[in-house]
Amino acid sequence: MDMGNRPPREGEVRIPSGCAISGVFSRSGEAIGGGEMVRSIAVMHDRSNGLGGGFAGYGIYPQYADLYAFHIFFDTCAAKEECEKFLERRFDVVNLSKIPVRKTPRVTGEPLIWRYFVTPLPTRLADSHLDEEEFTVRCVFYINTRIDGAYVFSSGKNMGVFKGVGFPEDIGEFYRLEEYAGYCWTAHGRYPTNTPGWWGGAHPFALLDRTVVHNGEISSYDANRRYLEMYGYHCSLQTDTEVLTYLFDYLQRREGLTLEEAARVAAAPFWSTIRRLPPEERAISTYLRERYASLLVTGPFSILLGFTGGILALNDRLKLRSMVVGERGDRVYIASEECAIREVAPELDRLWAPRGGEAVIYTLDRLPRKAAKGGNAQ
């Protein structure tokens, strides 16, 4: 394209720093309306290009809190029928229905979108010799890899993912998010640079109750993917972000690491930093860096990891992607840009930008860990 002497305009150049993330969390567990999250992410409209938007909400299904909530995309009625037969043989399906949507001209080409509240059948669970979570994970992977035209995009308890192709504010309107309320929300506006925009490829990515929204590019994707696939994970969704969700699931659920330790694996300190640590901390960091060398995440990234009872914010070690954190009362706000926080919380008690590689973690009914070390506090 001949642009003459004028500077390039949006859409004429690749924008690797695109994508927007935002999150809100109530430490007291107070319900927050989904509409608030939509307003926050909509402010960063220009960081997206309409090829993906999505949300994750926690505490939104209190009436089914002990059941897995499967949100599933179907390309065809035949895929839906095959998937439901599979579910009925392995789970007690307590409730199923279409996920309520609001038709809008700005969101088109949607698949069939259904919701199933399920619990594993005791006999099938006993025969599998697996715990409940591993049994559920294997069923999710079976559907996503073996049943053509079916994709489970959310599978946790008392939480749910809502995503699709469109700008995030349009996806929020489509799913009628103002009708939901939960103690934690994350949101994503996508600007895909290496992979296609499609319903399954939108963020958040989820497995059980863990969800990830991500801004950046994972240059270590192949190394991370190959390692995780040795342990039964299937990375087949045409985007690097998928591997982050499985990475945290593997390290926490399968390996038993704490969330802080898992973050230290993903954004491990540089060896020069490790050598300067006190002896005990140096020994732990050295072990994690060597034991899980293939799960070091490289490349520019900022992520929000949602999980039951908490939220994690994490930058890459060089902080090549923007992220700010704000607090107001018991509320925590995290976003790519300050404007997304000010839109829903004009007055803040505190605002800062976490350092590269610093894990900022908040959980219900307790003070945040490491948050006090954030820089640029106001």
Contacts in CASP RR format, 6 or more apart in sequence:
PFRMAT RR
TARGET T0000
AUTHOR 0000-0000-0000
METHOD contacts of the structure
MODEL  1
MDMGNRPPREGEVRIPSGCAISGVFSRSGEAIGGGEMVRSIAVMHDRSNG
LGGGFAGYGIYPQYADLYAFHIFFDTCAAKEECEKFLERRFDVVNLSKIP
VRKTPRVTGEPLIWRYFVTPLPTRLADSHLDEEEFTVRCVFYINTRIDGA
YVFSSGKNMGVFKGVGFPEDIGEFYRLEEYAGYCWTAHGRYPTNTPGWWG
GAHPFALLDRTVVHNGEISSYDANRRYLEMYGYHCSLQTDTEVLTYLFDY
LQRREGLTLEEAARVAAAPFWSTIRRLPPEERAISTYLRERYASLLVTGP
FSILLGFTGGILALNDRLKLRSMVVGERGDRVYIASEECAIREVAPELDR
LWAPRGGEAVIYTLDRLPRKAAKGGNAQ
1 12 0 8 1.000
3 12 0 8 1.000
10 46 0 8 1.000
11 49 0 8 1.000
14 193 0 8 1.000
15 191 0 8 1.000
15 193 0 8 1.000
16 193 0 8 1.000
16 216 0 8 1.000
16 217 0 8 1.000
16 300 0 8 1.000
17 215 0 8 1.000
17 216 0 8 1.000
17 300 0 8 1.000
17 321 0 8 1.000
17 322 0 8 1.000
18 47 0 8 1.000
18 48 0 8 1.000
18 191 0 8 1.000
18 193 0 8 1.000
18 215 0 8 1.000
18 216 0 8 1.000
19 47 0 8 1.000
19 48 0 8 1.000
19 188 0 8 1.000
19 189 0 8 1.000
19 190 0 8 1.000
19 191 0 8 1.000
19 214 0 8 1.000
19 215 0 8 1.000
19 216 0 8 1.000
19 336 0 8 1.000
20 41 0 8 1.000
20 44 0 8 1.000
20 47 0 8 1.000
20 48 0 8 1.000
20 168 0 8 1.000
20 187 0 8 1.000
20 188 0 8 1.000
20 189 0 8 1.000
20 215 0 8 1.000
20 335 0 8 1.000
20 336 0 8 1.000
20 337 0 8 1.000
20 340 0 8 1.000
21 186 0 8 1.000
21 187 0 8 1.000
21 188 0 8 1.000
21 189 0 8 1.000
21 213 0 8 1.000
21 214 0 8 1.000
21 215 0 8 1.000
21 302 0 8 1.000
21 303 0 8 1.000
21 304 0 8 1.000
21 323 0 8 1.000
21 334 0 8 1.000
21 335 0 8 1.000
21 336 0 8 1.000
22 37 0 8 1.000
22 40 0 8 1.000
22 41 0 8 1.000
22 44 0 8 1.000
22 186 0 8 1.000
22 187 0 8 1.000
22 188 0 8 1.000
22 304 0 8 1.000
22 333 0 8 1.000
22 334 0 8 1.000
22 335 0 8 1.000
22 336 0 8 1.000
22 340 0 8 1.000
22 341 0 8 1.000
23 37 0 8 1.000
23 40 0 8 1.000
23 184 0 8 1.000
23 185 0 8 1.000
23 186 0 8 1.000
23 187 0 8 1.000
23 304 0 8 1.000
23 311 0 8 1.000
23 333 0 8 1.000
23 334 0 8 1.000
23 335 0 8 1.000
24 32 0 8 1.000
24 36 0 8 1.000
24 37 0 8 1.000
24 40 0 8 1.000
24 184 0 8 1.000
24 185 0 8 1.000
24 331 0 8 1.000
24 332 0 8 1.000
24 333 0 8 1.000
24 334 0 8 1.000
24 344 0 8 1.000
25 183 0 8 1.000
25 184 0 8 1.000
25 185 0 8 1.000
25 310 0 8 1.000
25 311 0 8 1.000
25 331 0 8 1.000
25 332 0 8 1.000
25 334 0 8 1.000
25 362 0 8 1.000
26 32 0 8 1.000
26 182 0 8 1.000
26 183 0 8 1.000
26 184 0 8 1.000
26 330 0 8 1.000
26 331 0 8 1.000
26 332 0 8 1.000
27 330 0 8 1.000
27 331 0 8 1.000
27 332 0 8 1.000
27 362 0 8 1.000
27 363 0 8 1.000
27 364 0 8 1.000
27 365 0 8 1.000
27 366 0 8 1.000
27 367 0 8 1.000
27 368 0 8 1.000
28 330 0 8 1.000
28 364 0 8 1.000
28 365 0 8 1.000
29 182 0 8 1.000
29 183 0 8 1.000
29 330 0 8 1.000
29 364 0 8 1.000
29 365 0 8 1.000
30 183 0 8 1.000
30 330 0 8 1.000
31 59 0 8 1.000
31 181 0 8 1.000
31 182 0 8 1.000
31 183 0 8 1.000
32 181 0 8 1.000
32 182 0 8 1.000
32 183 0 8 1.000
32 184 0 8 1.000
32 185 0 8 1.000
32 331 0 8 1.000
33 177 0 8 1.000
33 178 0 8 1.000
33 180 0 8 1.000
33 181 0 8 1.000
33 182 0 8 1.000
33 185 0 8 1.000
34 55 0 8 1.000
34 57 0 8 1.000
34 177 0 8 1.000
34 178 0 8 1.000
34 180 0 8 1.000
34 181 0 8 1.000
34 182 0 8 1.000
34 185 0 8 1.000
35 172 0 8 1.000
35 177 0 8 1.000
35 178 0 8 1.000
36 185 0 8 1.000
36 344 0 8 1.000
37 55 0 8 1.000
37 177 0 8 1.000
37 185 0 8 1.000
37 186 0 8 1.000
37 187 0 8 1.000
38 55 0 8 1.000
38 168 0 8 1.000
38 169 0 8 1.000
38 172 0 8 1.000
38 173 0 8 1.000
38 177 0 8 1.000
38 178 0 8 1.000
38 187 0 8 1.000
39 343 0 8 1.000
39 344 0 8 1.000
40 187 0 8 1.000
40 333 0 8 1.000
40 335 0 8 1.000
40 340 0 8 1.000
40 341 0 8 1.000
40 343 0 8 1.000
40 344 0 8 1.000
41 55 0 8 1.000
41 168 0 8 1.000
41 169 0 8 1.000
41 187 0 8 1.000
41 188 0 8 1.000
41 189 0 8 1.000
41 340 0 8 1.000
42 167 0 8 1.000
42 168 0 8 1.000
42 169 0 8 1.000
42 343 0 8 1.000
43 337 0 8 1.000
43 339 0 8 1.000
43 340 0 8 1.000
43 343 0 8 1.000
44 189 0 8 1.000
44 335 0 8 1.000
44 336 0 8 1.000
44 337 0 8 1.000
44 339 0 8 1.000
44 340 0 8 1.000
45 167 0 8 1.000
45 169 0 8 1.000
47 189 0 8 1.000
47 191 0 8 1.000
47 215 0 8 1.000
47 336 0 8 1.000
47 337 0 8 1.000
48 166 0 8 1.000
48 167 0 8 1.000
48 168 0 8 1.000
48 189 0 8 1.000
48 190 0 8 1.000
48 191 0 8 1.000
49 190 0 8 1.000
49 191 0 8 1.000
49 192 0 8 1.000
50 165 0 8 1.000
50 166 0 8 1.000
50 167 0 8 1.000
50 170 0 8 1.000
50 189 0 8 1.000
50 190 0 8 1.000
51 165 0 8 1.000
51 166 0 8 1.000
51 190 0 8 1.000
51 191 0 8 1.000
51 192 0 8 1.000
51 196 0 8 1.000
51 197 0 8 1.000
52 163 0 8 1.000
52 164 0 8 1.000
52 165 0 8 1.000
52 166 0 8 1.000
52 167 0 8 1.000
52 168 0 8 1.000
52 171 0 8 1.000
52 188 0 8 1.000
52 189 0 8 1.000
52 190 0 8 1.000
52 192 0 8 1.000
52 197 0 8 1.000
52 201 0 8 1.000
52 202 0 8 1.000
52 203 0 8 1.000
53 163 0 8 1.000
53 164 0 8 1.000
53 165 0 8 1.000
53 166 0 8 1.000
53 167 0 8 1.000
53 168 0 8 1.000
53 171 0 8 1.000
53 187 0 8 1.000
53 188 0 8 1.000
53 189 0 8 1.000
53 190 0 8 1.000
53 202 0 8 1.000
53 203 0 8 1.000
54 161 0 8 1.000
54 162 0 8 1.000
54 163 0 8 1.000
54 164 0 8 1.000
54 168 0 8 1.000
54 171 0 8 1.000
54 172 0 8 1.000
54 187 0 8 1.000
54 188 0 8 1.000
54 189 0 8 1.000
54 202 0 8 1.000
54 203 0 8 1.000
54 204 0 8 1.000
54 213 0 8 1.000
55 161 0 8 1.000
55 162 0 8 1.000
55 163 0 8 1.000
55 168 0 8 1.000
55 171 0 8 1.000
55 172 0 8 1.000
55 175 0 8 1.000
55 177 0 8 1.000
55 185 0 8 1.000
55 186 0 8 1.000
55 187 0 8 1.000
55 188 0 8 1.000
55 204 0 8 1.000
56 154 0 8 1.000
56 159 0 8 1.000
56 160 0 8 1.000
56 161 0 8 1.000
56 162 0 8 1.000
56 185 0 8 1.000
56 186 0 8 1.000
56 187 0 8 1.000
56 204 0 8 1.000
56 206 0 8 1.000
56 211 0 8 1.000
56 213 0 8 1.000
56 306 0 8 1.000
57 159 0 8 1.000
57 160 0 8 1.000
57 161 0 8 1.000
57 180 0 8 1.000
57 182 0 8 1.000
57 184 0 8 1.000
57 185 0 8 1.000
57 186 0 8 1.000
58 158 0 8 1.000
58 159 0 8 1.000
58 160 0 8 1.000
58 182 0 8 1.000
58 183 0 8 1.000
58 184 0 8 1.000
58 185 0 8 1.000
58 209 0 8 1.000
58 306 0 8 1.000
58 308 0 8 1.000
58 309 0 8 1.000
58 310 0 8 1.000
59 65 0 8 1.000
59 158 0 8 1.000
59 159 0 8 1.000
59 182 0 8 1.000
59 183 0 8 1.000
59 184 0 8 1.000
60 158 0 8 1.000
60 159 0 8 1.000
60 160 0 8 1.000
60 180 0 8 1.000
60 181 0 8 1.000
60 182 0 8 1.000
61 67 0 8 1.000
61 69 0 8 1.000
61 117 0 8 1.000
61 157 0 8 1.000
61 158 0 8 1.000
61 159 0 8 1.000
61 160 0 8 1.000
62 158 0 8 1.000
64 94 0 8 1.000
64 95 0 8 1.000
64 117 0 8 1.000
64 158 0 8 1.000
65 157 0 8 1.000
65 158 0 8 1.000
66 119 0 8 1.000
66 157 0 8 1.000
67 94 0 8 1.000
67 117 0 8 1.000
67 118 0 8 1.000
67 119 0 8 1.000
67 157 0 8 1.000
68 91 0 8 1.000
68 117 0 8 1.000
68 118 0 8 1.000
68 119 0 8 1.000
68 136 0 8 1.000
68 155 0 8 1.000
68 156 0 8 1.000
68 157 0 8 1.000
69 115 0 8 1.000
69 116 0 8 1.000
69 117 0 8 1.000
69 154 0 8 1.000
69 155 0 8 1.000
69 156 0 8 1.000
69 157 0 8 1.000
69 158 0 8 1.000
69 159 0 8 1.000
69 160 0 8 1.000
70 87 0 8 1.000
70 115 0 8 1.000
70 116 0 8 1.000
70 117 0 8 1.000
70 118 0 8 1.000
70 140 0 8 1.000
70 152 0 8 1.000
70 154 0 8 1.000
70 155 0 8 1.000
71 99 0 8 1.000
71 113 0 8 1.000
71 114 0 8 1.000
71 115 0 8 1.000
71 152 0 8 1.000
71 153 0 8 1.000
71 154 0 8 1.000
71 155 0 8 1.000
71 160 0 8 1.000
71 161 0 8 1.000
71 162 0 8 1.000
72 80 0 8 1.000
72 83 0 8 1.000
72 113 0 8 1.000
72 114 0 8 1.000
72 115 0 8 1.000
72 116 0 8 1.000
72 143 0 8 1.000
72 150 0 8 1.000
72 151 0 8 1.000
72 152 0 8 1.000
72 153 0 8 1.000
73 111 0 8 1.000
73 112 0 8 1.000
73 113 0 8 1.000
73 149 0 8 1.000
73 150 0 8 1.000
73 151 0 8 1.000
73 153 0 8 1.000
73 199 0 8 1.000
73 200 0 8 1.000
74 80 0 8 1.000
74 83 0 8 1.000
74 111 0 8 1.000
74 112 0 8 1.000
74 113 0 8 1.000
74 114 0 8 1.000
74 149 0 8 1.000
74 150 0 8 1.000
75 111 0 8 1.000
75 112 0 8 1.000
75 148 0 8 1.000
75 149 0 8 1.000
75 150 0 8 1.000
76 112 0 8 1.000
76 149 0 8 1.000
77 112 0 8 1.000
79 147 0 8 1.000
79 148 0 8 1.000
79 149 0 8 1.000
79 150 0 8 1.000
80 112 0 8 1.000
80 114 0 8 1.000
80 150 0 8 1.000
82 147 0 8 1.000
82 150 0 8 1.000
83 143 0 8 1.000
83 147 0 8 1.000
83 150 0 8 1.000
84 93 0 8 1.000
84 96 0 8 1.000
86 139 0 8 1.000
86 142 0 8 1.000
86 143 0 8 1.000
86 147 0 8 1.000
87 93 0 8 1.000
87 116 0 8 1.000
87 118 0 8 1.000
87 139 0 8 1.000
89 124 0 8 1.000
90 120 0 8 1.000
90 121 0 8 1.000
90 124 0 8 1.000
90 135 0 8 1.000
90 139 0 8 1.000
91 116 0 8 1.000
91 118 0 8 1.000
91 119 0 8 1.000
91 120 0 8 1.000
91 121 0 8 1.000
91 124 0 8 1.000
91 139 0 8 1.000
92 118 0 8 1.000
92 119 0 8 1.000
92 120 0 8 1.000
92 121 0 8 1.000
93 116 0 8 1.000
93 117 0 8 1.000
93 118 0 8 1.000
94 117 0 8 1.000
94 118 0 8 1.000
94 119 0 8 1.000
95 116 0 8 1.000
95 117 0 8 1.000
96 114 0 8 1.000
96 115 0 8 1.000
96 116 0 8 1.000
96 117 0 8 1.000
97 114 0 8 1.000
97 115 0 8 1.000
98 112 0 8 1.000
98 113 0 8 1.000
98 114 0 8 1.000
98 115 0 8 1.000
99 113 0 8 1.000
99 114 0 8 1.000
99 115 0 8 1.000
99 162 0 8 1.000
99 175 0 8 1.000
100 175 0 8 1.000
100 176 0 8 1.000
100 179 0 8 1.000
101 110 0 8 1.000
101 113 0 8 1.000
101 174 0 8 1.000
101 175 0 8 1.000
101 176 0 8 1.000
102 173 0 8 1.000
102 174 0 8 1.000
102 175 0 8 1.000
102 176 0 8 1.000
103 174 0 8 1.000
104 170 0 8 1.000
104 173 0 8 1.000
104 174 0 8 1.000
106 166 0 8 1.000
106 167 0 8 1.000
106 170 0 8 1.000
106 173 0 8 1.000
107 164 0 8 1.000
107 165 0 8 1.000
107 166 0 8 1.000
107 170 0 8 1.000
107 171 0 8 1.000
107 173 0 8 1.000
107 174 0 8 1.000
109 165 0 8 1.000
110 164 0 8 1.000
110 174 0 8 1.000
110 199 0 8 1.000
111 199 0 8 1.000
120 132 0 8 1.000
120 135 0 8 1.000
120 136 0 8 1.000
124 135 0 8 1.000
125 132 0 8 1.000
125 135 0 8 1.000
128 135 0 8 1.000
128 138 0 8 1.000
130 138 0 8 1.000
133 208 0 8 1.000
133 253 0 8 1.000
136 155 0 8 1.000
136 208 0 8 1.000
137 155 0 8 1.000
137 207 0 8 1.000
137 208 0 8 1.000
137 249 0 8 1.000
140 152 0 8 1.000
140 155 0 8 1.000
140 207 0 8 1.000
141 232 0 8 1.000
141 233 0 8 1.000
141 234 0 8 1.000
143 150 0 8 1.000
143 151 0 8 1.000
143 152 0 8 1.000
144 150 0 8 1.000
144 151 0 8 1.000
144 152 0 8 1.000
144 234 0 8 1.000
144 236 0 8 1.000
145 234 0 8 1.000
145 236 0 8 1.000
151 200 0 8 1.000
153 161 0 8 1.000
153 163 0 8 1.000
153 200 0 8 1.000
153 206 0 8 1.000
154 160 0 8 1.000
154 161 0 8 1.000
154 206 0 8 1.000
154 211 0 8 1.000
155 206 0 8 1.000
155 207 0 8 1.000
155 208 0 8 1.000
156 206 0 8 1.000
156 208 0 8 1.000
156 209 0 8 1.000
157 208 0 8 1.000
157 209 0 8 1.000
157 308 0 8 1.000
158 308 0 8 1.000
159 209 0 8 1.000
159 211 0 8 1.000
159 308 0 8 1.000
160 206 0 8 1.000
161 204 0 8 1.000
161 206 0 8 1.000
161 211 0 8 1.000
162 171 0 8 1.000
162 172 0 8 1.000
162 175 0 8 1.000
162 177 0 8 1.000
163 171 0 8 1.000
163 188 0 8 1.000
163 199 0 8 1.000
163 200 0 8 1.000
163 201 0 8 1.000
163 202 0 8 1.000
163 203 0 8 1.000
163 204 0 8 1.000
164 171 0 8 1.000
164 174 0 8 1.000
164 199 0 8 1.000
164 200 0 8 1.000
164 202 0 8 1.000
165 197 0 8 1.000
165 198 0 8 1.000
165 199 0 8 1.000
165 202 0 8 1.000
166 202 0 8 1.000
167 189 0 8 1.000
168 187 0 8 1.000
168 188 0 8 1.000
168 189 0 8 1.000
171 202 0 8 1.000
183 309 0 8 1.000
183 364 0 8 1.000
184 306 0 8 1.000
184 309 0 8 1.000
184 310 0 8 1.000
184 311 0 8 1.000
186 204 0 8 1.000
186 211 0 8 1.000
186 213 0 8 1.000
186 304 0 8 1.000
186 306 0 8 1.000
186 311 0 8 1.000
187 213 0 8 1.000
188 202 0 8 1.000
188 203 0 8 1.000
188 204 0 8 1.000
188 213 0 8 1.000
188 214 0 8 1.000
189 203 0 8 1.000
190 197 0 8 1.000
190 202 0 8 1.000
190 203 0 8 1.000
192 239 0 8 1.000
193 217 0 8 1.000
194 217 0 8 1.000
194 240 0 8 1.000
195 201 0 8 1.000
195 238 0 8 1.000
195 239 0 8 1.000
195 240 0 8 1.000
196 238 0 8 1.000
198 238 0 8 1.000
200 237 0 8 1.000
201 237 0 8 1.000
201 238 0 8 1.000
201 239 0 8 1.000
203 212 0 8 1.000
203 213 0 8 1.000
203 214 0 8 1.000
203 241 0 8 1.000
204 211 0 8 1.000
204 212 0 8 1.000
204 213 0 8 1.000
205 211 0 8 1.000
205 212 0 8 1.000
205 237 0 8 1.000
205 239 0 8 1.000
205 241 0 8 1.000
205 242 0 8 1.000
205 244 0 8 1.000
205 245 0 8 1.000
206 212 0 8 1.000
206 245 0 8 1.000
207 245 0 8 1.000
207 246 0 8 1.000
207 249 0 8 1.000
208 249 0 8 1.000
208 253 0 8 1.000
209 306 0 8 1.000
209 307 0 8 1.000
209 308 0 8 1.000
210 245 0 8 1.000
210 248 0 8 1.000
210 249 0 8 1.000
210 252 0 8 1.000
210 305 0 8 1.000
210 306 0 8 1.000
210 307 0 8 1.000
211 245 0 8 1.000
211 305 0 8 1.000
211 306 0 8 1.000
211 307 0 8 1.000
212 241 0 8 1.000
212 244 0 8 1.000
212 245 0 8 1.000
212 248 0 8 1.000
212 303 0 8 1.000
212 304 0 8 1.000
212 305 0 8 1.000
212 306 0 8 1.000
213 241 0 8 1.000
213 303 0 8 1.000
213 304 0 8 1.000
214 241 0 8 1.000
214 244 0 8 1.000
214 301 0 8 1.000
214 302 0 8 1.000
214 303 0 8 1.000
215 301 0 8 1.000
215 302 0 8 1.000
215 303 0 8 1.000
215 321 0 8 1.000
215 322 0 8 1.000
215 336 0 8 1.000
216 299 0 8 1.000
216 300 0 8 1.000
216 301 0 8 1.000
216 302 0 8 1.000
216 320 0 8 1.000
216 321 0 8 1.000
217 240 0 8 1.000
217 299 0 8 1.000
217 300 0 8 1.000
217 301 0 8 1.000
218 224 0 8 1.000
218 240 0 8 1.000
218 241 0 8 1.000
218 243 0 8 1.000
218 244 0 8 1.000
218 297 0 8 1.000
218 298 0 8 1.000
218 299 0 8 1.000
218 301 0 8 1.000
219 298 0 8 1.000
219 299 0 8 1.000
220 296 0 8 1.000
220 297 0 8 1.000
220 298 0 8 1.000
220 299 0 8 1.000
221 240 0 8 1.000
221 243 0 8 1.000
223 294 0 8 1.000
224 243 0 8 1.000
224 247 0 8 1.000
224 294 0 8 1.000
224 295 0 8 1.000
224 297 0 8 1.000
225 235 0 8 1.000
225 243 0 8 1.000
226 294 0 8 1.000
227 294 0 8 1.000
227 295 0 8 1.000
228 235 0 8 1.000
228 243 0 8 1.000
228 246 0 8 1.000
228 247 0 8 1.000
228 250 0 8 1.000
228 295 0 8 1.000
229 235 0 8 1.000
231 250 0 8 1.000
231 254 0 8 1.000
233 246 0 8 1.000
233 249 0 8 1.000
233 250 0 8 1.000
235 242 0 8 1.000
235 243 0 8 1.000
235 246 0 8 1.000
244 266 0 8 1.000
244 297 0 8 1.000
244 301 0 8 1.000
244 303 0 8 1.000
244 305 0 8 1.000
247 262 0 8 1.000
247 265 0 8 1.000
247 266 0 8 1.000
247 295 0 8 1.000
247 297 0 8 1.000
248 262 0 8 1.000
248 266 0 8 1.000
248 305 0 8 1.000
250 295 0 8 1.000
251 257 0 8 1.000
251 261 0 8 1.000
251 262 0 8 1.000
251 265 0 8 1.000
251 292 0 8 1.000
251 295 0 8 1.000
252 258 0 8 1.000
252 259 0 8 1.000
252 262 0 8 1.000
257 265 0 8 1.000
257 288 0 8 1.000
259 307 0 8 1.000
259 312 0 8 1.000
259 359 0 8 1.000
259 361 0 8 1.000
260 359 0 8 1.000
260 361 0 8 1.000
260 369 0 8 1.000
260 370 0 8 1.000
261 284 0 8 1.000
261 288 0 8 1.000
263 312 0 8 1.000
263 314 0 8 1.000
263 357 0 8 1.000
263 359 0 8 1.000
263 361 0 8 1.000
264 285 0 8 1.000
264 288 0 8 1.000
264 359 0 8 1.000
265 288 0 8 1.000
265 289 0 8 1.000
265 292 0 8 1.000
265 295 0 8 1.000
265 296 0 8 1.000
266 295 0 8 1.000
266 296 0 8 1.000
266 297 0 8 1.000
266 314 0 8 1.000
267 297 0 8 1.000
267 314 0 8 1.000
267 315 0 8 1.000
267 316 0 8 1.000
267 317 0 8 1.000
267 356 0 8 1.000
267 357 0 8 1.000
267 359 0 8 1.000
268 285 0 8 1.000
268 288 0 8 1.000
268 289 0 8 1.000
268 296 0 8 1.000
268 317 0 8 1.000
269 277 0 8 1.000
269 285 0 8 1.000
269 289 0 8 1.000
269 317 0 8 1.000
269 357 0 8 1.000
270 317 0 8 1.000
271 289 0 8 1.000
274 282 0 8 1.000
274 285 0 8 1.000
274 286 0 8 1.000
274 289 0 8 1.000
275 282 0 8 1.000
277 285 0 8 1.000
289 296 0 8 1.000
297 316 0 8 1.000
298 316 0 8 1.000
299 316 0 8 1.000
299 320 0 8 1.000
300 316 0 8 1.000
300 318 0 8 1.000
300 320 0 8 1.000
300 321 0 8 1.000
301 314 0 8 1.000
301 315 0 8 1.000
301 316 0 8 1.000
301 320 0 8 1.000
301 321 0 8 1.000
302 313 0 8 1.000
302 314 0 8 1.000
302 315 0 8 1.000
302 316 0 8 1.000
302 321 0 8 1.000
302 322 0 8 1.000
302 323 0 8 1.000
302 336 0 8 1.000
303 312 0 8 1.000
303 313 0 8 1.000
303 314 0 8 1.000
304 311 0 8 1.000
304 312 0 8 1.000
304 313 0 8 1.000
304 334 0 8 1.000
305 311 0 8 1.000
305 312 0 8 1.000
305 313 0 8 1.000
305 314 0 8 1.000
306 312 0 8 1.000
309 363 0 8 1.000
309 364 0 8 1.000
310 361 0 8 1.000
310 362 0 8 1.000
310 363 0 8 1.000
310 364 0 8 1.000
311 332 0 8 1.000
311 334 0 8 1.000
311 361 0 8 1.000
311 362 0 8 1.000
312 359 0 8 1.000
312 360 0 8 1.000
312 361 0 8 1.000
313 323 0 8 1.000
313 325 0 8 1.000
313 334 0 8 1.000
313 354 0 8 1.000
313 359 0 8 1.000
313 360 0 8 1.000
313 361 0 8 1.000
314 357 0 8 1.000
314 358 0 8 1.000
314 359 0 8 1.000
314 360 0 8 1.000
315 321 0 8 1.000
315 323 0 8 1.000
315 354 0 8 1.000
315 355 0 8 1.000
315 356 0 8 1.000
315 357 0 8 1.000
315 358 0 8 1.000
316 356 0 8 1.000
316 357 0 8 1.000
317 356 0 8 1.000
317 357 0 8 1.000
318 356 0 8 1.000
319 355 0 8 1.000
319 356 0 8 1.000
319 357 0 8 1.000
321 336 0 8 1.000
322 336 0 8 1.000
322 337 0 8 1.000
322 353 0 8 1.000
323 334 0 8 1.000
323 335 0 8 1.000
323 336 0 8 1.000
323 353 0 8 1.000
323 354 0 8 1.000
324 334 0 8 1.000
324 335 0 8 1.000
324 336 0 8 1.000
324 337 0 8 1.000
324 338 0 8 1.000
324 341 0 8 1.000
324 351 0 8 1.000
324 352 0 8 1.000
324 353 0 8 1.000
325 332 0 8 1.000
325 333 0 8 1.000
325 334 0 8 1.000
325 351 0 8 1.000
325 352 0 8 1.000
325 353 0 8 1.000
325 354 0 8 1.000
325 360 0 8 1.000
325 371 0 8 1.000
325 374 0 8 1.000
326 332 0 8 1.000
326 333 0 8 1.000
326 334 0 8 1.000
326 341 0 8 1.000
326 345 0 8 1.000
326 348 0 8 1.000
326 349 0 8 1.000
326 350 0 8 1.000
326 351 0 8 1.000
326 352 0 8 1.000
327 333 0 8 1.000
327 348 0 8 1.000
327 349 0 8 1.000
327 350 0 8 1.000
327 351 0 8 1.000
327 371 0 8 1.000
328 345 0 8 1.000
328 347 0 8 1.000
328 348 0 8 1.000
328 349 0 8 1.000
329 349 0 8 1.000
331 345 0 8 1.000
332 362 0 8 1.000
332 368 0 8 1.000
333 340 0 8 1.000
333 341 0 8 1.000
333 344 0 8 1.000
333 345 0 8 1.000
333 348 0 8 1.000
334 341 0 8 1.000
334 360 0 8 1.000
335 341 0 8 1.000
338 351 0 8 1.000
341 348 0 8 1.000
341 351 0 8 1.000
342 348 0 8 1.000
348 378 0 8 1.000
350 377 0 8 1.000
350 378 0 8 1.000
351 376 0 8 1.000
351 377 0 8 1.000
351 378 0 8 1.000
352 374 0 8 1.000
352 375 0 8 1.000
352 376 0 8 1.000
352 377 0 8 1.000
352 378 0 8 1.000
353 374 0 8 1.000
353 375 0 8 1.000
353 376 0 8 1.000
354 360 0 8 1.000
354 374 0 8 1.000
354 375 0 8 1.000
355 373 0 8 1.000
355 374 0 8 1.000
355 375 0 8 1.000
358 370 0 8 1.000
358 373 0 8 1.000
358 374 0 8 1.000
359 370 0 8 1.000
360 368 0 8 1.000
360 370 0 8 1.000
360 371 0 8 1.000
360 374 0 8 1.000
361 368 0 8 1.000
361 369 0 8 1.000
361 370 0 8 1.000
361 371 0 8 1.000
362 368 0 8 1.000
362 371 0 8 1.000
363 369 0 8 1.000
END
